[in-house]
Amino acid sequence: MNILKYNFTTETIRGESYQYQPLGKYIVRAVGVCGGRPTFKYTRIEITGAIERLAEGEPINDIITGYRGRVSHEALIEAINYVTRQFIETLPELELAA
């Protein structure tokens, strides 16, 4: 998949250009960050790490503390919803058995 074909937002953060594709309010795909995998905006924290921690049973508040507050409760909920939507959209059509 060629990430450059998408519309991007460009911001200047601490004097550096930050170019990203918004996937939500808190989730982005940024050029040159984590191989273009979804991260929480303005971090280099991949959403998959947070989702894996949730799947292992770690409480949301512990994850927020572990990321030193750089990832909010709202961002984690958005990540859960994003991953769920992506999963649902990739399910194959069901066909009734004959």
C-alpha positions in Angstrom: 0.0 0.0 0.0 1.4 3.4 -1.0 0.8 5.7 2.0 1.6 8.8 -0.1 -1.6 8.5 -2.1 -3.7 9.6 0.9 -4.6 13.2 2.0 -2.2 14.4 4.7 -2.3 17.1 7.3 1.0 18.9 7.9 1.8 20.6 11.2 5.0 22.1 12.6 5.8 20.6 16.0 8.9 21.9 17.9 10.2 23.3 14.7 9.9 20.1 12.7 7.3 19.2 10.0 4.9 16.5 11.1 2.9 15.0 8.2 0.2 12.5 9.0 -3.0 10.9 7.8 -5.7 11.3 10.4 -7.5 8.0 11.2 -9.5 9.6 14.0 -9.2 12.4 16.5 -6.4 10.6 18.4 -5.0 8.1 15.9 -2.8 8.9 12.9 -0.5 7.3 10.4 2.6 9.5 10.1 5.2 9.6 7.5 8.5 8.2 8.8 6.9 7.1 12.1 6.6 3.4 13.0 6.6 2.4 9.4 3.3 4.1 8.8 1.5 1.9 11.3 -1.3 3.6 13.4 0.0 5.6 16.4 -1.5 7.9 18.9 -1.2 11.4 17.6 2.0 13.3 18.6 3.5 10.1 20.0 5.5 7.2 18.7 3.2 4.8 20.5 1.6 2.3 18.3 -2.0 1.5 19.0 -1.3 -2.2 18.7 0.8 -2.1 21.9 -2.1 -0.6 23.8 -4.6 -3.0 22.3 -2.3 -6.0 23.2 -2.1 -4.7 26.8 -5.9 -4.4 27.0 -6.2 -8.0 25.6 -3.9 -9.3 28.3 -6.3 -7.8 30.9 -4.4 -4.7 31.9 -6.8 -2.0 33.2 -7.1 1.1 31.1 -6.0 3.4 34.0 -2.8 1.3 34.3 -2.1 1.7 30.6 -2.6 5.4 30.8 -0.2 5.5 33.8 2.3 3.3 31.9 2.4 5.8 29.0 2.9 8.6 31.6 -0.4 10.3 30.5 0.7 10.7 26.9 -2.3 8.5 25.9 -5.7 9.5 27.2 -8.7 7.4 28.1 -10.5 8.8 25.1 -7.6 7.8 22.8 -7.6 4.3 24.1 -11.4 4.0 23.5 -10.9 5.3 20.0 -8.2 2.7 19.4 -10.5 -0.1 20.5 -13.2 1.2 18.2 -10.8 1.6 15.3 -9.4 -1.9 15.6 -12.9 -3.3 16.0 -14.1 -1.5 12.8 -11.1 -2.7 10.8 -11.7 -6.3 12.0 -15.3 -6.2 11.0 -14.6 -4.7 7.6 -12.2 -7.5 6.7 -14.5 -10.4 7.6 -15.4 -12.4 4.5 -19.0 -12.8 3.5 -20.8 -15.8 5.0 -22.2 -18.4 2.7 -24.8 -20.9 3.9 -23.6 -24.5 3.8 -25.5 -26.6 1.3 
